[in-house]
């Protein structure tokens, strides 16, 4: 059990939006594609080897981001460190990884993937490798929100030889998942995975540059638009509230976290509601997490404890990978507290920072620009690139530790 009197928020400011290709002729619309590593394959959606390469490269940049964060962090054991990356941090050139690659395989890879070593098996997959990155004593007092990973599973079709293969003629079922993991040597099982419920226009590109990537209209969301939480009967929405074992405040009370991935922060069970899942479900939290790709904190969606009174020791935290606060291409970090409802006073808007821009009481640390993978140098620009001036692995922003 760990009791914390302070919390330090750390964001990874990196652009995770699509690579935009401006229209070259008058009246020709822009096109876009997903940045990522490729094996020369005709269909990016099923390029298993290219996706494995892509995962390994993004893991190497992630390792550097969290290492840079740890070097400059408040190392007091009484300070909880909360590291968060934006939505779409992991998705690959096809718009989604094959879902098997998220958790990997304990023995052999699926035969139809035809993967060479080291991916032929056993292989931990993306989430297993992320857990391994933070299985270290120096991360004992850390919570990691690893942005989101987009994955897809296809139905199968029977061939003439009786074997079943992936049927890409039918829509893939889409998962947009956030892994929240406690660090440390003994906490591998202390985690929570939340999925995004609402698909927004940026999730899958209608204005795509290749029909062989996932696009809007050819995907099926895994989850229904609304869910009925077991602990809030009769409310047509489930607020994603969770606890991580052993993470308590200074009074030994478990800390309630809530997560709303991008559109989930302003969408809920009724179309008449202009606020997010937590408020619709009537659930209040100490730390409200909003990893996003095109979202800013919305005052009407803030749901901090205790309800109905000032909340100086509860926080809403947003890390966005699509735009600056004014909506221009980039990234941003926000941290708010104070009260719940339609008004958040300027004094309670603790941090509103565009990606990479210096701000008082915060510290920036650049993430490396390239990594070596299987004797090949991989540039961050190959993975995260707006098609304009915003490219590369960005930087981590460390905020000042605050009372919890």
Legacy VTK file of the C-alpha trace (Angstrom):
# vtk DataFile Version 3.0
C-alpha trace
ASCII
DATASET POLYDATA
POINTS 404 float
0.000 0.000 0.000
1.305 3.452 -0.936
-0.066 6.730 0.422
0.572 9.937 -1.496
0.263 13.538 -0.362
1.240 15.051 -3.723
0.779 14.282 -7.400
2.938 15.235 -10.361
1.406 15.168 -13.832
3.606 14.488 -16.851
2.436 14.625 -20.468
4.027 13.350 -23.662
3.350 16.073 -26.210
3.564 14.352 -29.602
1.425 14.821 -32.708
-0.479 11.566 -33.332
-2.844 12.801 -36.053
-2.778 11.750 -39.716
-0.233 12.680 -42.357
-2.075 15.246 -44.486
-1.329 15.524 -48.210
-2.531 18.899 -49.551
-4.562 18.831 -52.754
-2.247 19.633 -55.650
-4.825 20.959 -58.106
-7.411 23.694 -57.748
-10.488 22.295 -56.091
-8.794 18.972 -55.319
-9.375 18.051 -51.660
-6.664 17.139 -49.222
-5.915 13.474 -48.679
-4.393 11.775 -45.652
-2.782 8.576 -44.501
-1.521 7.047 -41.287
2.197 7.280 -40.603
4.004 4.064 -39.753
6.430 1.353 -40.817
5.583 -0.973 -43.686
6.633 -4.284 -45.117
6.008 -4.157 -48.909
2.470 -5.513 -48.612
-0.563 -4.663 -50.754
-2.899 -4.326 -47.785
-1.650 -2.195 -44.888
-4.425 -3.519 -42.628
-3.015 -7.059 -42.604
0.702 -6.283 -42.845
1.613 -8.254 -39.713
5.391 -7.951 -40.093
5.306 -4.221 -40.796
3.040 -3.749 -37.785
5.439 -5.682 -35.541
8.274 -3.443 -36.713
6.102 -0.406 -36.075
5.246 -1.547 -32.537
8.889 -2.182 -31.671
9.935 1.237 -32.962
7.201 3.051 -31.027
8.167 1.100 -27.916
11.749 2.344 -28.243
10.564 5.963 -28.395
8.214 5.310 -25.475
11.115 3.957 -23.424
13.038 7.171 -24.033
10.018 9.365 -23.200
9.430 7.734 -19.828
13.150 7.654 -19.051
13.405 11.407 -19.743
10.364 11.954 -17.537
11.857 9.943 -14.676
15.149 11.824 -14.783
13.426 15.155 -14.115
10.581 13.947 -11.905
9.876 14.547 -8.228
11.403 11.370 -6.812
9.827 11.671 -3.376
7.973 8.437 -2.479
5.142 10.662 -1.227
4.526 12.045 -4.725
2.470 10.029 -7.185
3.676 10.494 -10.750
0.984 10.312 -13.469
2.417 10.015 -16.983
0.016 10.305 -19.923
0.412 10.141 -23.706
-2.223 11.117 -26.286
-4.784 9.063 -28.165
-3.562 7.195 -31.283
0.015 6.877 -30.002
-0.004 3.303 -31.347
-1.884 2.473 -34.545
0.426 1.822 -37.523
0.239 2.584 -41.234
-2.989 0.650 -41.765
-4.965 2.692 -39.262
-5.115 -0.195 -36.762
-2.932 -3.101 -35.713
-4.165 -6.645 -36.069
-5.709 -7.283 -32.671
-3.538 -10.347 -31.977
-0.534 -8.014 -31.831
-1.840 -6.185 -28.760
-1.288 -9.076 -26.326
1.046 -11.182 -28.455
1.357 -14.957 -28.009
2.804 -17.248 -25.385
4.053 -19.871 -27.836
3.764 -19.479 -31.627
2.400 -16.692 -33.791
-0.694 -17.429 -35.914
0.541 -19.392 -38.919
-1.187 -17.104 -41.438
0.964 -14.179 -40.270
4.098 -15.990 -41.540
6.305 -14.042 -39.146
10.067 -14.526 -38.757
11.953 -14.484 -35.446
11.704 -12.785 -33.003
8.000 -12.373 -33.747
7.342 -16.046 -34.538
7.052 -16.602 -30.800
6.837 -16.289 -27.955
6.275 -12.532 -28.218
4.681 -10.258 -25.577
2.819 -7.956 -27.963
2.372 -4.231 -27.425
0.754 -4.313 -23.974
3.092 -6.974 -22.631
6.097 -4.965 -23.784
4.722 -1.765 -22.243
4.322 -3.535 -18.906
7.911 -4.733 -19.160
9.152 -1.173 -19.791
7.904 -0.011 -16.386
8.730 -3.174 -14.428
11.485 -1.325 -12.597
11.918 -0.142 -9.014
12.387 3.466 -10.148
8.763 3.493 -11.366
7.295 2.247 -8.074
5.339 5.475 -7.510
4.129 5.912 -11.075
0.893 5.453 -13.017
1.266 5.299 -16.805
-1.557 6.089 -19.217
-0.073 4.869 -22.489
-2.285 6.935 -24.774
-4.362 4.545 -26.859
-3.701 1.652 -29.194
-6.050 1.067 -32.131
-6.550 -2.540 -33.198
-8.939 -4.483 -35.413
-10.129 -8.048 -35.744
-11.616 -9.384 -38.967
-14.103 -12.203 -39.477
-12.666 -15.383 -40.972
-13.449 -17.130 -44.257
-13.036 -20.813 -45.058
-10.797 -21.666 -48.000
-11.098 -24.623 -50.335
-8.452 -26.501 -48.347
-10.584 -26.219 -45.214
-8.377 -23.638 -43.513
-9.710 -20.351 -42.211
-8.101 -17.035 -43.135
-8.821 -13.368 -42.426
-11.679 -12.046 -44.564
-10.814 -8.432 -45.364
-13.856 -8.017 -47.609
-15.925 -7.482 -44.457
-15.563 -4.648 -41.929
-13.077 -5.050 -39.121
-14.234 -4.760 -35.508
-12.373 -1.845 -33.980
-10.896 -1.454 -30.497
-9.417 1.868 -29.303
-7.884 0.919 -25.973
-5.968 2.734 -23.253
-3.659 0.746 -20.971
-3.263 2.281 -17.511
-0.391 0.539 -15.740
1.239 0.903 -12.332
5.021 0.819 -12.448
7.398 -1.054 -10.171
8.862 -4.525 -9.864
5.830 -6.198 -8.289
2.843 -4.470 -9.919
2.578 -6.031 -13.363
-0.981 -7.129 -12.615
-2.031 -3.717 -11.272
-3.563 -2.146 -14.339
-6.771 -1.168 -16.069
-7.728 -1.141 -19.746
-10.463 1.175 -20.964
-11.912 1.377 -24.463
-13.234 4.437 -26.253
-16.987 4.141 -26.810
-17.676 6.852 -29.376
-16.056 7.009 -32.816
-15.304 10.553 -33.987
-14.501 11.888 -37.435
-10.745 11.838 -36.881
-10.658 8.179 -35.822
-10.817 6.755 -39.353
-10.163 8.813 -42.461
-12.854 9.396 -45.057
-10.296 11.435 -47.018
-7.830 8.576 -47.321
-4.964 8.178 -49.765
-5.310 4.382 -50.022
-8.298 2.062 -49.968
-6.139 -0.532 -48.274
-6.265 1.159 -44.881
-9.095 1.348 -42.370
-11.508 4.157 -43.201
-14.804 5.448 -41.841
-17.655 3.286 -43.083
-15.588 0.090 -43.155
-15.187 -0.360 -39.407
-17.531 -1.611 -36.716
-17.164 -0.336 -33.137
-16.789 -3.082 -30.568
-18.941 -1.398 -27.935
-22.502 -0.104 -28.076
-22.881 3.649 -27.799
-24.099 3.400 -24.209
-23.591 0.980 -21.373
-25.395 0.398 -18.095
-22.924 0.439 -15.207
-23.640 -2.169 -12.552
-23.106 0.321 -9.742
-25.362 3.073 -11.139
-28.630 1.391 -12.048
-30.888 3.112 -14.514
-28.280 5.517 -15.900
-27.742 4.982 -19.650
-23.987 5.431 -19.561
-21.040 3.884 -17.776
-18.465 6.269 -16.432
-15.080 4.569 -16.694
-14.103 4.840 -13.021
-11.343 2.634 -11.695
-8.830 2.190 -8.901
-5.299 0.853 -9.023
-4.527 -1.472 -6.092
-2.395 0.145 -3.415
-2.657 3.712 -4.778
-4.091 5.829 -1.935
-4.138 9.437 -0.813
-2.456 10.683 2.378
-5.448 9.507 4.444
-5.059 5.957 3.086
-8.214 6.333 0.991
-8.058 4.655 -2.455
-7.794 7.196 -5.251
-10.683 7.143 -7.723
-9.556 7.637 -11.310
-11.783 8.245 -14.302
-10.889 8.053 -17.979
-12.702 9.561 -20.958
-10.926 9.020 -24.273
-11.357 12.063 -26.511
-15.006 12.190 -27.706
-16.114 10.284 -24.590
-15.374 13.531 -22.705
-18.291 15.323 -24.423
-20.541 12.476 -25.617
-22.825 10.306 -23.510
-25.891 8.104 -23.567
-28.355 10.728 -24.731
-27.804 12.878 -27.801
-29.294 15.760 -25.809
-26.350 15.629 -23.404
-23.373 17.799 -24.335
-21.097 16.364 -21.682
-19.131 13.228 -21.032
-19.500 9.739 -19.638
-18.554 10.554 -16.053
-21.112 13.327 -15.615
-23.851 11.334 -17.314
-23.205 8.441 -14.955
-23.063 10.778 -11.947
-19.573 9.605 -11.008
-16.938 11.885 -9.457
-13.197 11.202 -9.247
-9.990 12.555 -7.741
-8.139 12.351 -11.079
-10.024 12.695 -14.379
-7.903 11.544 -17.330
-8.594 12.691 -20.909
-6.100 11.298 -23.453
-7.221 12.648 -26.801
-6.680 13.333 -30.484
-8.643 16.540 -30.985
-10.213 17.423 -27.608
-9.847 20.101 -24.954
-11.153 19.994 -21.397
-14.822 20.990 -21.237
-16.012 22.731 -18.054
-19.437 21.074 -18.234
-17.789 17.617 -18.232
-15.500 18.094 -15.219
-16.508 15.684 -12.427
-14.089 16.037 -9.507
-14.436 14.972 -5.879
-16.029 16.099 -3.674
-19.181 16.928 -5.633
-20.812 20.293 -5.108
-17.947 22.036 -3.323
-14.499 23.355 -4.290
-12.048 20.663 -5.368
-8.554 22.085 -4.775
-6.964 18.618 -4.466
-8.659 16.891 -7.407
-7.598 17.300 -11.028
-8.698 16.982 -14.663
-5.729 16.179 -16.927
-5.757 16.314 -20.748
-2.973 15.296 -23.147
-3.889 15.845 -26.795
-2.014 14.677 -29.886
-3.847 16.487 -32.689
-3.813 20.211 -32.080
-2.702 23.195 -30.086
-5.280 24.761 -27.798
-6.384 27.052 -30.640
-6.939 24.033 -32.918
-3.879 24.462 -35.148
-1.832 21.291 -35.816
0.288 20.258 -32.859
-0.367 18.956 -29.344
-1.238 20.376 -25.947
-1.410 19.776 -22.197
-4.142 20.926 -19.791
-4.564 20.591 -16.018
-7.611 22.021 -14.221
-9.120 21.833 -10.740
-11.395 23.957 -8.558
-15.082 23.295 -9.133
-17.458 21.216 -11.242
-19.865 22.563 -13.814
-20.090 25.225 -16.474
-17.606 27.657 -14.927
-13.926 26.987 -14.304
-12.227 30.128 -13.050
-8.929 31.243 -14.630
-7.134 30.531 -11.355
-8.253 26.902 -11.575
-6.982 26.478 -15.142
-3.609 25.518 -13.768
-1.934 24.632 -17.072
-3.006 25.367 -20.650
0.105 24.746 -22.739
0.675 24.263 -26.450
3.085 21.466 -27.306
6.721 22.433 -26.907
6.024 25.977 -25.690
7.778 26.917 -22.451
5.495 27.638 -19.512
6.231 28.618 -15.909
6.230 25.775 -13.366
6.678 23.172 -16.095
9.776 21.593 -17.574
10.234 20.310 -21.138
12.502 17.433 -22.131
12.885 16.445 -25.795
12.375 12.810 -26.827
15.038 11.356 -29.114
14.590 11.813 -32.868
15.589 8.323 -34.002
16.069 4.803 -32.697
17.972 1.782 -33.962
15.836 -1.248 -34.696
17.305 -4.458 -36.115
20.354 -2.509 -37.340
18.126 0.031 -39.097
17.706 3.636 -37.987
14.064 4.627 -37.618
13.247 8.326 -37.549
10.409 9.549 -35.340
9.152 11.459 -38.384
8.243 8.099 -39.942
5.822 7.392 -37.090
4.410 10.783 -36.060
4.115 13.406 -38.783
1.394 15.915 -39.653
2.669 16.345 -43.196
3.582 19.930 -42.265
5.943 21.448 -39.744
4.765 19.262 -36.830
6.710 16.023 -36.787
8.847 13.790 -34.611
8.501 12.335 -31.113
7.956 15.700 -29.422
8.736 16.217 -25.769
7.610 15.338 -22.275
6.277 18.142 -20.096
6.706 17.781 -16.329
4.302 19.857 -14.278
5.003 21.009 -10.714
3.945 18.580 -7.978
0.644 19.600 -6.358
-1.213 18.711 -3.175
-3.353 15.594 -3.373
LINES 1 405
404 0 1 2 3 4 5 6 7 8 9 10 11 12 13 14 15 16 17 18 19 20 21 22 23 24 25 26 27 28 29 30 31 32 33 34 35 36 37 38 39 40 41 42 43 44 45 46 47 48 49 50 51 52 53 54 55 56 57 58 59 60 61 62 63 64 65 66 67 68 69 70 71 72 73 74 75 76 77 78 79 80 81 82 83 84 85 86 87 88 89 90 91 92 93 94 95 96 97 98 99 100 101 102 103 104 105 106 107 108 109 110 111 112 113 114 115 116 117 118 119 120 121 122 123 124 125 126 127 128 129 130 131 132 133 134 135 136 137 138 139 140 141 142 143 144 145 146 147 148 149 150 151 152 153 154 155 156 157 158 159 160 161 162 163 164 165 166 167 168 169 170 171 172 173 174 175 176 177 178 179 180 181 182 183 184 185 186 187 188 189 190 191 192 193 194 195 196 197 198 199 200 201 202 203 204 205 206 207 208 209 210 211 212 213 214 215 216 217 218 219 220 221 222 223 224 225 226 227 228 229 230 231 232 233 234 235 236 237 238 239 240 241 242 243 244 245 246 247 248 249 250 251 252 253 254 255 256 257 258 259 260 261 262 263 264 265 266 267 268 269 270 271 272 273 274 275 276 277 278 279 280 281 282 283 284 285 286 287 288 289 290 291 292 293 294 295 296 297 298 299 300 301 302 303 304 305 306 307 308 309 310 311 312 313 314 315 316 317 318 319 320 321 322 323 324 325 326 327 328 329 330 331 332 333 334 335 336 337 338 339 340 341 342 343 344 345 346 347 348 349 350 351 352 353 354 355 356 357 358 359 360 361 362 363 364 365 366 367 368 369 370 371 372 373 374 375 376 377 378 379 380 381 382 383 384 385 386 387 388 389 390 391 392 393 394 395 396 397 398 399 400 401 402 403
